[in-house]
Amino acid sequence: MQRRGVFQLLAGAASLDLSTLFANSEDQASRNNVAWVRDTLEKMQTIVPGMTREALYRVFTTEGGLSTGLRRTFVSRDCPYFKVDVEFQAVGRPEKMQTAGGH
């Protein structure tokens, strides 16, 4: 009977260590996820008004859907859930003027 008690004690200690190990790995995974999101957002924040499309394409890629030459939705290269709507200024071409009729 004494052997059985020692085995149960060791089994209980091992399960405690495993639960602690799993909790620590979940905490580490959570910390890694938070760090990844922080790094991705910091990378996205490097894009500022006045930059070129080339600079934008280093961090983002185009997303499908409706767009024009001057307005488009871009998606982060790191995560498709991070999106931005970008409006470009026309460079080298005249701005379109709207008439009273909306044409």
PDB file as gemmi writes it, atoms N, CA and C in Angstrom:
CRYST1    1.000    1.000    1.000  90.00  90.00  90.00 P 1                      
ATOM      1  N   MET A   1       0.815  -1.196   0.000  1.00  0.00           N  
ATOM      2  CA  MET A   1       0.000   0.000   0.000  1.00  0.00           C  
ATOM      3  C   MET A   1       0.856   1.257   0.000  1.00  0.00           C  
ATOM      4  N   GLN A   2       1.998   1.188   0.622  1.00  0.00           N  
ATOM      5  CA  GLN A   2       2.840   2.358   0.689  1.00  0.00           C  
ATOM      6  C   GLN A   2       3.322   2.765  -0.699  1.00  0.00           C  
ATOM      7  N   ARG A   3       3.635   1.801  -1.541  1.00  0.00           N  
ATOM      8  CA  ARG A   3       4.056   2.100  -2.906  1.00  0.00           C  
ATOM      9  C   ARG A   3       2.944   2.817  -3.672  1.00  0.00           C  
ATOM     10  N   ARG A   4       1.736   2.368  -3.458  1.00  0.00           N  
ATOM     11  CA  ARG A   4       0.603   2.971  -4.137  1.00  0.00           C  
ATOM     12  C   ARG A   4       0.462   4.435  -3.719  1.00  0.00           C  
ATOM     13  N   GLY A   5       0.630   4.731  -2.455  1.00  0.00           N  
ATOM     14  CA  GLY A   5       0.543   6.099  -1.954  1.00  0.00           C  
ATOM     15  C   GLY A   5       1.627   6.990  -2.552  1.00  0.00           C  
ATOM     16  N   VAL A   6       2.841   6.453  -2.670  1.00  0.00           N  
ATOM     17  CA  VAL A   6       3.944   7.207  -3.258  1.00  0.00           C  
ATOM     18  C   VAL A   6       3.654   7.459  -4.737  1.00  0.00           C  
ATOM     19  N   PHE A   7       3.143   6.435  -5.442  1.00  0.00           N  
ATOM     20  CA  PHE A   7       2.819   6.593  -6.863  1.00  0.00           C  
ATOM     21  C   PHE A   7       1.736   7.659  -7.048  1.00  0.00           C  
ATOM     22  N   GLN A   8       0.723   7.630  -6.212  1.00  0.00           N  
ATOM     23  CA  GLN A   8      -0.342   8.628  -6.313  1.00  0.00           C  
ATOM     24  C   GLN A   8       0.213  10.017  -6.034  1.00  0.00           C  
ATOM     25  N   LEU A   9       1.096  10.125  -5.065  1.00  0.00           N  
ATOM     26  CA  LEU A   9       1.706  11.406  -4.742  1.00  0.00           C  
ATOM     27  C   LEU A   9       2.532  11.913  -5.919  1.00  0.00           C  
ATOM     28  N   LEU A  10       3.333  11.034  -6.526  1.00  0.00           N  
ATOM     29  CA  LEU A  10       4.134  11.425  -7.683  1.00  0.00           C  
ATOM     30  C   LEU A  10       3.245  11.787  -8.874  1.00  0.00           C  
ATOM     31  N   ALA A  11       2.188  11.021  -9.094  1.00  0.00           N  
ATOM     32  CA  ALA A  11       1.274  11.305 -10.196  1.00  0.00           C  
ATOM     33  C   ALA A  11       0.598  12.658  -9.978  1.00  0.00           C  
ATOM     34  N   GLY A  12       0.211  12.934  -8.749  1.00  0.00           N  
ATOM     35  CA  GLY A  12      -0.403  14.222  -8.440  1.00  0.00           C  
ATOM     36  C   GLY A  12       0.577  15.367  -8.646  1.00  0.00           C  
ATOM     37  N   ALA A  13       1.825  15.172  -8.238  1.00  0.00           N  
ATOM     38  CA  ALA A  13       2.840  16.213  -8.423  1.00  0.00           C  
ATOM     39  C   ALA A  13       3.104  16.441  -9.902  1.00  0.00           C  
ATOM     40  N   ALA A  14       3.152  15.366 -10.674  1.00  0.00           N  
ATOM     41  CA  ALA A  14       3.388  15.505 -12.109  1.00  0.00           C  
ATOM     42  C   ALA A  14       2.248  16.251 -12.775  1.00  0.00           C  
ATOM     43  N   SER A  15       1.008  15.967 -12.376  1.00  0.00           N  
ATOM     44  CA  SER A  15      -0.118  16.661 -12.993  1.00  0.00           C  
ATOM     45  C   SER A  15      -0.112  18.138 -12.623  1.00  0.00           C  
ATOM     46  N   LEU A  16       0.331  18.464 -11.437  1.00  0.00           N  
ATOM     47  CA  LEU A  16       0.442  19.873 -11.062  1.00  0.00           C  
ATOM     48  C   LEU A  16       1.482  20.569 -11.911  1.00  0.00           C  
ATOM     49  N   ASP A  17       2.609  19.915 -12.109  1.00  0.00           N  
ATOM     50  CA  ASP A  17       3.658  20.506 -12.928  1.00  0.00           C  
ATOM     51  C   ASP A  17       3.180  20.682 -14.371  1.00  0.00           C  
ATOM     52  N   LEU A  18       2.445  19.714 -14.896  1.00  0.00           N  
ATOM     53  CA  LEU A  18       1.941  19.823 -16.260  1.00  0.00           C  
ATOM     54  C   LEU A  18       0.936  20.958 -16.384  1.00  0.00           C  
ATOM     55  N   SER A  19       0.064  21.097 -15.403  1.00  0.00           N  
ATOM     56  CA  SER A  19      -0.920  22.184 -15.484  1.00  0.00           C  
ATOM     57  C   SER A  19      -0.221  23.536 -15.394  1.00  0.00           C  
ATOM     58  N   THR A  20       0.821  23.614 -14.585  1.00  0.00           N  
ATOM     59  CA  THR A  20       1.592  24.850 -14.505  1.00  0.00           C  
ATOM     60  C   THR A  20       2.304  25.105 -15.826  1.00  0.00           C  
ATOM     61  N   LEU A  21       2.846  24.039 -16.407  1.00  0.00           N  
ATOM     62  CA  LEU A  21       3.527  24.161 -17.683  1.00  0.00           C  
ATOM     63  C   LEU A  21       2.563  24.644 -18.769  1.00  0.00           C  
ATOM     64  N   PHE A  22       1.360  24.059 -18.822  1.00  0.00           N  
ATOM     65  CA  PHE A  22       0.377  24.475 -19.825  1.00  0.00           C  
ATOM     66  C   PHE A  22      -0.060  25.910 -19.583  1.00  0.00           C  
ATOM     67  N   ALA A  23      -0.257  26.286 -18.328  1.00  0.00           N  
ATOM     68  CA  ALA A  23      -0.646  27.664 -18.026  1.00  0.00           C  
ATOM     69  C   ALA A  23       0.451  28.622 -18.469  1.00  0.00           C  
ATOM     70  N   ASN A  24       1.702  28.255 -18.208  1.00  0.00           N  
ATOM     71  CA  ASN A  24       2.818  29.111 -18.612  1.00  0.00           C  
ATOM     72  C   ASN A  24       2.922  29.193 -20.131  1.00  0.00           C  
ATOM     73  N   SER A  25       2.679  28.082 -20.816  1.00  0.00           N  
ATOM     74  CA  SER A  25       2.764  28.120 -22.277  1.00  0.00           C  
ATOM     75  C   SER A  25       1.628  28.957 -22.855  1.00  0.00           C  
ATOM     76  N   GLU A  26       0.437  28.905 -22.233  1.00  0.00           N  
ATOM     77  CA  GLU A  26      -0.670  29.754 -22.681  1.00  0.00           C  
ATOM     78  C   GLU A  26      -0.340  31.218 -22.428  1.00  0.00           C  
ATOM     79  N   ASP A  27       0.248  31.517 -21.276  1.00  0.00           N  
ATOM     80  CA  ASP A  27       0.660  32.883 -20.985  1.00  0.00           C  
ATOM     81  C   ASP A  27       1.703  33.348 -21.995  1.00  0.00           C  
ATOM     82  N   GLN A  28       2.650  32.474 -22.316  1.00  0.00           N  
ATOM     83  CA  GLN A  28       3.687  32.816 -23.290  1.00  0.00           C  
ATOM     84  C   GLN A  28       3.074  33.025 -24.671  1.00  0.00           C  
ATOM     85  N   ALA A  29       2.135  32.172 -25.039  1.00  0.00           N  
ATOM     86  CA  ALA A  29       1.463  32.329 -26.335  1.00  0.00           C  
ATOM     87  C   ALA A  29       0.706  33.646 -26.380  1.00  0.00           C  
ATOM     88  N   SER A  30       0.054  33.982 -25.289  1.00  0.00           N  
ATOM     89  CA  SER A  30      -0.673  35.251 -25.220  1.00  0.00           C  
ATOM     90  C   SER A  30       0.287  36.429 -25.335  1.00  0.00           C  
ATOM     91  N   ARG A  31       1.409  36.355 -24.644  1.00  0.00           N  
ATOM     92  CA  ARG A  31       2.412  37.421 -24.737  1.00  0.00           C  
ATOM     93  C   ARG A  31       2.963  37.526 -26.155  1.00  0.00           C  
ATOM     94  N   ASN A  32       3.188  36.380 -26.787  1.00  0.00           N  
ATOM     95  CA  ASN A  32       3.671  36.389 -28.170  1.00  0.00           C  
ATOM     96  C   ASN A  32       2.645  37.016 -29.106  1.00  0.00           C  
ATOM     97  N   ASN A  33       1.374  36.694 -28.900  1.00  0.00           N  
ATOM     98  CA  ASN A  33       0.316  37.277 -29.730  1.00  0.00           C  
ATOM     99  C   ASN A  33       0.241  38.785 -29.561  1.00  0.00           C  
ATOM    100  N   VAL A  34       0.309  39.239 -28.326  1.00  0.00           N  
ATOM    101  CA  VAL A  34       0.253  40.679 -28.055  1.00  0.00           C  
ATOM    102  C   VAL A  34       1.459  41.370 -28.695  1.00  0.00           C  
ATOM    103  N   ALA A  35       2.616  40.779 -28.581  1.00  0.00           N  
ATOM    104  CA  ALA A  35       3.827  41.365 -29.180  1.00  0.00           C  
ATOM    105  C   ALA A  35       3.700  41.413 -30.700  1.00  0.00           C  
ATOM    106  N   TRP A  36       3.137  40.366 -31.301  1.00  0.00           N  
ATOM    107  CA  TRP A  36       2.966  40.340 -32.746  1.00  0.00           C  
ATOM    108  C   TRP A  36       2.001  41.432 -33.208  1.00  0.00           C  
ATOM    109  N   VAL A  37       0.884  41.592 -32.488  1.00  0.00           N  
ATOM    110  CA  VAL A  37      -0.072  42.638 -32.844  1.00  0.00           C  
ATOM    111  C   VAL A  37       0.577  44.014 -32.694  1.00  0.00           C  
ATOM    112  N   ARG A  38       1.317  44.225 -31.606  1.00  0.00           N  
ATOM    113  CA  ARG A  38       2.001  45.502 -31.396  1.00  0.00           C  
ATOM    114  C   ARG A  38       2.969  45.792 -32.539  1.00  0.00           C  
ATOM    115  N   ASP A  39       3.768  44.798 -32.902  1.00  0.00           N  
ATOM    116  CA  ASP A  39       4.744  44.981 -33.983  1.00  0.00           C  
ATOM    117  C   ASP A  39       4.055  45.263 -35.314  1.00  0.00           C  
ATOM    118  N   THR A  40       2.955  44.567 -35.577  1.00  0.00           N  
ATOM    119  CA  THR A  40       2.215  44.772 -36.825  1.00  0.00           C  
ATOM    120  C   THR A  40       1.622  46.169 -36.867  1.00  0.00           C  
ATOM    121  N   LEU A  41       1.032  46.621 -35.763  1.00  0.00           N  
ATOM    122  CA  LEU A  41       0.460  47.972 -35.719  1.00  0.00           C  
ATOM    123  C   LEU A  41       1.545  49.038 -35.847  1.00  0.00           C  
ATOM    124  N   GLU A  42       2.697  48.817 -35.217  1.00  0.00           N  
ATOM    125  CA  GLU A  42       3.805  49.771 -35.351  1.00  0.00           C  
ATOM    126  C   GLU A  42       4.264  49.865 -36.796  1.00  0.00           C  
ATOM    127  N   LYS A  43       4.317  48.730 -37.482  1.00  0.00           N  
ATOM    128  CA  LYS A  43       4.700  48.719 -38.887  1.00  0.00           C  
ATOM    129  C   LYS A  43       3.673  49.494 -39.710  1.00  0.00           C  
ATOM    130  N   MET A  44       2.392  49.305 -39.395  1.00  0.00           N  
ATOM    131  CA  MET A  44       1.333  50.012 -40.119  1.00  0.00           C  
ATOM    132  C   MET A  44       1.428  51.520 -39.885  1.00  0.00           C  
ATOM    133  N   GLN A  45       1.834  51.926 -38.694  1.00  0.00           N  
ATOM    134  CA  GLN A  45       1.914  53.351 -38.361  1.00  0.00           C  
ATOM    135  C   GLN A  45       3.082  54.055 -39.037  1.00  0.00           C  
ATOM    136  N   THR A  46       3.950  53.308 -39.688  1.00  0.00           N  
ATOM    137  CA  THR A  46       5.040  53.953 -40.427  1.00  0.00           C  
ATOM    138  C   THR A  46       4.524  54.608 -41.703  1.00  0.00           C  
ATOM    139  N   ILE A  47       3.332  54.238 -42.121  1.00  0.00           N  
ATOM    140  CA  ILE A  47       2.727  54.827 -43.312  1.00  0.00           C  
ATOM    141  C   ILE A  47       2.053  56.128 -42.906  1.00  0.00           C  
ATOM    142  N   VAL A  48       2.469  57.207 -43.538  1.00  0.00           N  
ATOM    143  CA  VAL A  48       1.932  58.534 -43.196  1.00  0.00           C  
ATOM    144  C   VAL A  48       1.543  59.265 -44.479  1.00  0.00           C  
ATOM    145  N   PRO A  49       0.666  60.259 -44.367  1.00  0.00           N  
ATOM    146  CA  PRO A  49       0.280  61.039 -45.548  1.00  0.00           C  
ATOM    147  C   PRO A  49       1.512  61.615 -46.240  1.00  0.00           C  
ATOM    148  N   GLY A  50       1.463  61.603 -47.572  1.00  0.00           N  
ATOM    149  CA  GLY A  50       2.566  62.135 -48.357  1.00  0.00           C  
ATOM    150  C   GLY A  50       3.509  61.068 -48.875  1.00  0.00           C  
ATOM    151  N   MET A  51       3.380  59.843 -48.377  1.00  0.00           N  
ATOM    152  CA  MET A  51       4.249  58.761 -48.848  1.00  0.00           C  
ATOM    153  C   MET A  51       3.766  58.272 -50.208  1.00  0.00           C  
ATOM    154  N   THR A  52       4.605  57.546 -50.870  1.00  0.00           N  
ATOM    155  CA  THR A  52       4.270  57.015 -52.192  1.00  0.00           C  
ATOM    156  C   THR A  52       3.529  55.683 -52.060  1.00  0.00           C  
ATOM    157  N   ARG A  53       2.924  55.279 -53.161  1.00  0.00           N  
ATOM    158  CA  ARG A  53       2.284  53.965 -53.195  1.00  0.00           C  
ATOM    159  C   ARG A  53       3.322  52.866 -52.965  1.00  0.00           C  
ATOM    160  N   GLU A  54       4.517  53.067 -53.486  1.00  0.00           N  
ATOM    161  CA  GLU A  54       5.578  52.076 -53.307  1.00  0.00           C  
ATOM    162  C   GLU A  54       5.833  51.814 -51.824  1.00  0.00           C  
ATOM    163  N   ALA A  55       5.902  52.864 -51.029  1.00  0.00           N  
ATOM    164  CA  ALA A  55       6.107  52.707 -49.585  1.00  0.00           C  
ATOM    165  C   ALA A  55       4.907  52.004 -48.946  1.00  0.00           C  
ATOM    166  N   LEU A  56       3.723  52.342 -49.402  1.00  0.00           N  
ATOM    167  CA  LEU A  56       2.503  51.720 -48.889  1.00  0.00           C  
ATOM    168  C   LEU A  56       2.505  50.218 -49.173  1.00  0.00           C  
ATOM    169  N   TYR A  57       2.944  49.838 -50.375  1.00  0.00           N  
ATOM    170  CA  TYR A  57       2.949  48.424 -50.769  1.00  0.00           C  
ATOM    171  C   TYR A  57       3.960  47.591 -49.981  1.00  0.00           C  
ATOM    172  N   ARG A  58       4.895  48.207 -49.295  1.00  0.00           N  
ATOM    173  CA  ARG A  58       5.831  47.447 -48.449  1.00  0.00           C  
ATOM    174  C   ARG A  58       5.133  46.885 -47.222  1.00  0.00           C  
ATOM    175  N   VAL A  59       4.073  47.566 -46.764  1.00  0.00           N  
ATOM    176  CA  VAL A  59       3.370  47.168 -45.548  1.00  0.00           C  
ATOM    177  C   VAL A  59       2.000  46.574 -45.873  1.00  0.00           C  
ATOM    178  N   PHE A  60       1.371  47.063 -46.911  1.00  0.00           N  
ATOM    179  CA  PHE A  60       0.016  46.652 -47.267  1.00  0.00           C  
ATOM    180  C   PHE A  60      -0.020  46.070 -48.676  1.00  0.00           C  
ATOM    181  N   THR A  61      -1.102  45.396 -48.970  1.00  0.00           N  
ATOM    182  CA  THR A  61      -1.389  44.941 -50.319  1.00  0.00           C  
ATOM    183  C   THR A  61      -2.832  45.315 -50.627  1.00  0.00           C  
ATOM    184  N   THR A  62      -3.193  45.275 -51.894  1.00  0.00           N  
ATOM    185  CA  THR A  62      -4.548  45.675 -52.251  1.00  0.00           C  
ATOM    186  C   THR A  62      -5.539  44.601 -51.846  1.00  0.00           C  
ATOM    187  N   GLU A  63      -6.745  45.054 -51.600  1.00  0.00           N  
ATOM    188  CA  GLU A  63      -7.833  44.149 -51.290  1.00  0.00           C  
ATOM    189  C   GLU A  63      -8.835  44.247 -52.428  1.00  0.00           C  
ATOM    190  N   GLY A  64      -9.542  43.196 -52.679  1.00  0.00           N  
ATOM    191  CA  GLY A  64     -10.559  43.221 -53.718  1.00  0.00           C  
ATOM    192  C   GLY A  64     -11.690  44.168 -53.345  1.00  0.00           C  
ATOM    193  N   GLY A  65     -12.561  44.389 -54.264  1.00  0.00           N  
ATOM    194  CA  GLY A  65     -13.701  45.253 -54.001  1.00  0.00           C  
ATOM    195  C   GLY A  65     -13.641  46.511 -54.838  1.00  0.00           C  
ATOM    196  N   LEU A  66     -14.581  47.386 -54.593  1.00  0.00           N  
ATOM    197  CA  LEU A  66     -14.661  48.622 -55.355  1.00  0.00           C  
ATOM    198  C   LEU A  66     -13.511  49.550 -55.001  1.00  0.00           C  
ATOM    199  N   SER A  67     -12.934  50.121 -56.040  1.00  0.00           N  
ATOM    200  CA  SER A  67     -11.871  51.092 -55.821  1.00  0.00           C  
ATOM    201  C   SER A  67     -11.765  51.971 -57.049  1.00  0.00           C  
ATOM    202  N   THR A  68     -11.033  53.058 -56.904  1.00  0.00           N  
ATOM    203  CA  THR A  68     -10.738  53.942 -58.026  1.00  0.00           C  
ATOM    204  C   THR A  68      -9.233  54.156 -58.042  1.00  0.00           C  
ATOM    205  N   GLY A  69      -8.779  54.938 -59.003  1.00  0.00           N  
ATOM    206  CA  GLY A  69      -7.350  55.237 -59.055  1.00  0.00           C  
ATOM    207  C   GLY A  69      -6.890  56.066 -57.880  1.00  0.00           C  
ATOM    208  N   LEU A  70      -7.831  56.770 -57.240  1.00  0.00           N  
ATOM    209  CA  LEU A  70      -7.457  57.647 -56.132  1.00  0.00           C  
ATOM    210  C   LEU A  70      -7.967  57.170 -54.768  1.00  0.00           C  
ATOM    211  N   ARG A  71      -8.759  56.128 -54.741  1.00  0.00           N  
ATOM    212  CA  ARG A  71      -9.282  55.630 -53.461  1.00  0.00           C  
ATOM    213  C   ARG A  71      -9.319  54.109 -53.499  1.00  0.00           C  
ATOM    214  N   ARG A  72      -8.748  53.493 -52.448  1.00  0.00           N  
ATOM    215  CA  ARG A  72      -8.675  52.037 -52.426  1.00  0.00           C  
ATOM    216  C   ARG A  72      -8.540  51.559 -50.981  1.00  0.00           C  
ATOM    217  N   THR A  73      -9.018  50.342 -50.728  1.00  0.00           N  
ATOM    218  CA  THR A  73      -8.829  49.701 -49.424  1.00  0.00           C  
ATOM    219  C   THR A  73      -7.607  48.801 -49.525  1.00  0.00           C  
ATOM    220  N   PHE A  74      -6.748  48.902 -48.537  1.00  0.00           N  
ATOM    221  CA  PHE A  74      -5.545  48.085 -48.467  1.00  0.00           C  
ATOM    222  C   PHE A  74      -5.621  47.212 -47.225  1.00  0.00           C  
ATOM    223  N   VAL A  75      -4.961  46.060 -47.296  1.00  0.00           N  
ATOM    224  CA  VAL A  75      -4.953  45.108 -46.202  1.00  0.00           C  
ATOM    225  C   VAL A  75      -3.502  44.845 -45.795  1.00  0.00           C  
ATOM    226  N   SER A  76      -3.288  44.697 -44.503  1.00  0.00           N  
ATOM    227  CA  SER A  76      -1.948  44.440 -43.986  1.00  0.00           C  
ATOM    228  C   SER A  76      -1.390  43.155 -44.578  1.00  0.00           C  
ATOM    229  N   ARG A  77      -0.104  43.163 -44.888  1.00  0.00           N  
ATOM    230  CA  ARG A  77       0.542  41.947 -45.385  1.00  0.00           C  
ATOM    231  C   ARG A  77       0.662  40.909 -44.274  1.00  0.00           C  
ATOM    232  N   ASP A  78       0.642  41.354 -43.018  1.00  0.00           N  
ATOM    233  CA  ASP A  78       0.797  40.451 -41.883  1.00  0.00           C  
ATOM    234  C   ASP A  78      -0.512  39.827 -41.423  1.00  0.00           C  
ATOM    235  N   CYS A  79      -1.622  40.548 -41.589  1.00  0.00           N  
ATOM    236  CA  CYS A  79      -2.903  40.052 -41.096  1.00  0.00           C  
ATOM    237  C   CYS A  79      -4.038  40.617 -41.928  1.00  0.00           C  
ATOM    238  N   PRO A  80      -4.863  39.785 -42.522  1.00  0.00           N  
ATOM    239  CA  PRO A  80      -5.939  40.280 -43.382  1.00  0.00           C  
ATOM    240  C   PRO A  80      -7.052  41.001 -42.629  1.00  0.00           C  
ATOM    241  N   TYR A  81      -7.026  40.983 -41.317  1.00  0.00           N  
ATOM    242  CA  TYR A  81      -8.044  41.684 -40.534  1.00  0.00           C  
ATOM    243  C   TYR A  81      -7.710  43.158 -40.332  1.00  0.00           C  
ATOM    244  N   PHE A  82      -6.474  43.561 -40.605  1.00  0.00           N  
ATOM    245  CA  PHE A  82      -6.063  44.953 -40.475  1.00  0.00           C  
ATOM    246  C   PHE A  82      -6.173  45.620 -41.835  1.00  0.00           C  
ATOM    247  N   LYS A  83      -7.096  46.568 -41.943  1.00  0.00           N  
ATOM    248  CA  LYS A  83      -7.356  47.220 -43.227  1.00  0.00           C  
ATOM    249  C   LYS A  83      -7.356  48.728 -43.061  1.00  0.00           C  
ATOM    250  N   VAL A  84      -7.017  49.415 -44.142  1.00  0.00           N  
ATOM    251  CA  VAL A  84      -7.066  50.879 -44.160  1.00  0.00           C  
ATOM    252  C   VAL A  84      -7.654  51.331 -45.486  1.00  0.00           C  
ATOM    253  N   ASP A  85      -8.399  52.399 -45.446  1.00  0.00           N  
ATOM    254  CA  ASP A  85      -8.883  53.046 -46.658  1.00  0.00           C  
ATOM    255  C   ASP A  85      -7.942  54.197 -46.952  1.00  0.00           C  
ATOM    256  N   VAL A  86      -7.444  54.266 -48.172  1.00  0.00           N  
ATOM    257  CA  VAL A  86      -6.460  55.277 -48.543  1.00  0.00           C  
ATOM    258  C   VAL A  86      -7.027  56.113 -49.674  1.00  0.00           C  
ATOM    259  N   GLU A  87      -6.861  57.413 -49.535  1.00  0.00           N  
ATOM    260  CA  GLU A  87      -7.239  58.338 -50.594  1.00  0.00           C  
ATOM    261  C   GLU A  87      -5.974  59.034 -51.064  1.00  0.00           C  
ATOM    262  N   PHE A  88      -5.681  58.918 -52.357  1.00  0.00           N  
ATOM    263  CA  PHE A  88      -4.478  59.489 -52.934  1.00  0.00           C  
ATOM    264  C   PHE A  88      -4.782  60.848 -53.544  1.00  0.00           C  
ATOM    265  N   GLN A  89      -3.758  61.676 -53.624  1.00  0.00           N  
ATOM    266  CA  GLN A  89      -3.866  62.943 -54.347  1.00  0.00           C  
ATOM    267  C   GLN A  89      -3.453  62.692 -55.792  1.00  0.00           C  
ATOM    268  N   ALA A  90      -4.149  63.353 -56.690  1.00  0.00           N  
ATOM    269  CA  ALA A  90      -3.794  63.227 -58.105  1.00  0.00           C  
ATOM    270  C   ALA A  90      -2.528  64.028 -58.355  1.00  0.00           C  
ATOM    271  N   VAL A  91      -1.516  63.372 -58.848  1.00  0.00           N  
ATOM    272  CA  VAL A  91      -0.251  64.029 -59.164  1.00  0.00           C  
ATOM    273  C   VAL A  91      -0.037  63.900 -60.671  1.00  0.00           C  
ATOM    274  N   GLY A  92       0.154  65.043 -61.328  1.00  0.00           N  
ATOM    275  CA  GLY A  92       0.416  65.019 -62.753  1.00  0.00           C  
ATOM    276  C   GLY A  92      -0.823  64.945 -63.616  1.00  0.00           C  
ATOM    277  N   ARG A  93      -1.986  65.022 -63.002  1.00  0.00           N  
ATOM    278  CA  ARG A  93      -3.216  65.061 -63.790  1.00  0.00           C  
ATOM    279  C   ARG A  93      -4.171  66.044 -63.132  1.00  0.00           C  
ATOM    280  N   PRO A  94      -4.970  66.732 -63.921  1.00  0.00           N  
ATOM    281  CA  PRO A  94      -5.866  67.736 -63.344  1.00  0.00           C  
ATOM    282  C   PRO A  94      -6.986  67.077 -62.535  1.00  0.00           C  
ATOM    283  N   GLU A  95      -7.391  67.769 -61.496  1.00  0.00           N  
ATOM    284  CA  GLU A  95      -8.522  67.292 -60.678  1.00  0.00           C  
ATOM    285  C   GLU A  95      -9.795  67.430 -61.470  1.00  0.00           C  
ATOM    286  N   LYS A  96     -10.702  66.469 -61.328  1.00  0.00           N  
ATOM    287  CA  LYS A  96     -11.986  66.535 -62.023  1.00  0.00           C  
ATOM    288  C   LYS A  96     -12.886  67.516 -61.296  1.00  0.00           C  
ATOM    289  N   MET A  97     -13.583  68.322 -62.073  1.00  0.00           N  
ATOM    290  CA  MET A  97     -14.503  69.281 -61.484  1.00  0.00           C  
ATOM    291  C   MET A  97     -15.911  68.724 -61.641  1.00  0.00           C  
ATOM    292  N   GLN A  98     -16.701  68.859 -60.585  1.00  0.00           N  
ATOM    293  CA  GLN A  98     -18.073  68.386 -60.659  1.00  0.00           C  
ATOM    294  C   GLN A  98     -18.965  69.547 -61.069  1.00  0.00           C  
ATOM    295  N   THR A  99     -19.929  69.242 -61.897  1.00  0.00           N  
ATOM    296  CA  THR A  99     -20.899  70.251 -62.323  1.00  0.00           C  
ATOM    297  C   THR A  99     -22.094  70.216 -61.389  1.00  0.00           C  
ATOM    298  N   ALA A 100     -22.953  71.159 -61.520  1.00  0.00           N  
ATOM    299  CA  ALA A 100     -24.130  71.269 -60.670  1.00  0.00           C  
ATOM    300  C   ALA A 100     -25.017  70.022 -60.792  1.00  0.00           C  
ATOM    301  N   GLY A 101     -25.015  69.380 -61.924  1.00  0.00           N  
ATOM    302  CA  GLY A 101     -25.834  68.197 -62.133  1.00  0.00           C  
ATOM    303  C   GLY A 101     -25.189  66.921 -61.615  1.00  0.00           C  
ATOM    304  N   GLY A 102     -23.999  67.003 -61.073  1.00  0.00           N  
ATOM    305  CA  GLY A 102     -23.325  65.837 -60.537  1.00  0.00           C  
ATOM    306  C   GLY A 102     -22.586  65.033 -61.583  1.00  0.00           C  
ATOM    307  N   HIS A 103     -22.420  65.527 -62.796  1.00  0.00           N  
ATOM    308  CA  HIS A 103     -21.735  64.800 -63.868  1.00  0.00           C  
ATOM    309  C   HIS A 103     -20.306  65.243 -63.971  1.00  0.00           C  
TER     310      HIS A 103                                                      
END                                                                             
